[in-house]
Amino acid sequence: MKYVGVLPEIYGEASFQTANYARFGVEFARGEGAYLYDRDGNAYLDLLCGLGVTSIGHCHARVVDAVRAQTGELMHASNLFWTRPAEDLARELVARSFATKAFFCNSGAEANEAAIKLARAHATAAGRPGRDIVVLEQAFHGRTFGALSATPQEDKQAPFKPLVHGFKTAPRDDAAALAGMIDEQTCAVLLEPVQGESGPYAISNDLLIAAREACDAVGALLIFDEVQCGMGRTGSLFAYEQTAVVPDVVTLAKALGGGLPIGAMLAAEHCADSLRPGYHGSTFGGNPVACAAAGAALEVITDPAVAENGRQIAELLRDLLKSLGRVSGRGLMIGLTPGDQIDAPTVVNELLFEHRVVINATGPHSLRLLPPLTLTEEQARFGAAAITSAVENA
Ligand SMILES: Cc1ncc(COP(=O)(O)O)c(C=O)c1O
């Protein structure tokens, strides 16, 4: 049976929530490891991880324990004061990266807002004229106004214009063209080293090197949005570790919290303190429970056995899928384009309703998998067989 057009609805128009999400007709009630369970108790193999969030599986015991312990101690104090989980998490993230300071917020878009503000504040502090931010075509940086202005996709921007001024779009595969756009007017280049929503698509080292050199020449910041490609997803804790460059700023969210909402901006010493007291803030930023969850998730993600499993499963899945079409992305950020004759939403629906396997479509003909680092070989083979069947049926 094919599901094309109108999807089976659970609440549909009777829902009390705004209509901005096109939801599938499934209600999930529970999650454990690589599986989601619907309200009737049916298990679904989750190869999407809630859009890249539950990278160590659903309700990982270490995260659940940390959250339970912290909710019994302190849930909120505000940034008028110090709290231990945020400081511990900042120390761990800094120790594992190029950065010297971390700023915490609640989402990927907010992490990018912080980075955009840092870049402009940094230019202001240095007395530089540059306020422009160069982004790449097909980028996705989030839905708030700054992040949306950095997301050059007409369908997402059009209803909300006017946007924030000062964003310029460069081609994502032309290093010379990008370098040519970076000048005295530029305060930052913001890019995803592996684009997520319009791919996945790995940006070439040539382009990253050109961006790094051009930023250095004018004193602009190089900002990597690792909201989706960070936190172990591509085979190293940070995606930049597998590229030829080191950025000045990295933004994180999604898998950072092990399932709880948290975002972070990590910044290098020479720019981190451009955000002076009072320049930026977030009531819930650095929330003790979210930070305790993130601390536990970080321990699991950086466990060498988990990281190695993730790398091996990535290789296996890529190998199992390659006969179906073009496989893109990096590590466990997997794009599959079976060809223009294959309708990706049809494949996704068939997988969900016939095979109980969760992936999504990033375009009319492109599929995306963001499986957990903890996926077993058996689960990977089951998922790949279901995808093969759904693609061949489509
Ligand atoms: C690369 C990237 N940046 C930013 C965002 C926005 O994150 P959030 O939805 O948490 O605001 C996303 C979300 O998909 C993303 O993939």
The ligand as an SDF file (V2000), in Angstrom:
LIG
                    3D

 16 16  0  0  0  0  0  0  0  0999 V2000
   22.6220   23.0720   10.9310 C   0  0  0  0  0  0  0  0  0  0  0  0
   21.4700   23.5690   11.7440 C   0  0  0  0  0  0  0  0  0  0  0  0
   21.5520   24.7590   12.3550 N   0  0  0  0  0  0  0  0  0  0  0  0
   20.5520   25.2260   13.1170 C   0  0  0  0  0  0  0  0  0  0  0  0
   19.3860   24.5190   13.2750 C   0  0  0  0  0  0  0  0  0  0  0  0
   18.2870   25.0680   14.1240 C   0  0  0  0  0  0  0  0  0  0  0  0
   18.2230   24.3770   15.3200 O   0  0  0  0  0  0  0  0  0  0  0  0
   16.9240   24.5030   16.2540 P   0  0  0  0  0  0  0  0  0  0  0  0
   15.8010   23.8730   15.5180 O   0  0  0  0  0  0  0  0  0  0  0  0
   17.3160   23.7740   17.5130 O   0  0  0  0  0  0  0  0  0  0  0  0
   16.7020   25.9520   16.4910 O   0  0  0  0  0  0  0  0  0  0  0  0
   19.2570   23.2760   12.6570 C   0  0  0  0  0  0  0  0  0  0  0  0
   18.0140   22.4940   12.8030 C   0  0  0  0  0  0  0  0  0  0  0  0
   17.7120   21.6080   12.0310 O   0  0  0  0  0  0  0  0  0  0  0  0
   20.3210   22.7830   11.8740 C   0  0  0  0  0  0  0  0  0  0  0  0
   20.2440   21.6050   11.2450 O   0  0  0  0  0  0  0  0  0  0  0  0
  1  2  1  0
  2  3  1  0
  2 15  2  0
  3  4  2  0
  4  5  1  0
  5  6  1  0
  5 12  2  0
  6  7  1  0
  7  8  1  0
  8  9  2  0
  8 10  1  0
  8 11  1  0
 12 13  1  0
 12 15  1  0
 13 14  2  0
 15 16  1  0
M  END
$$$$
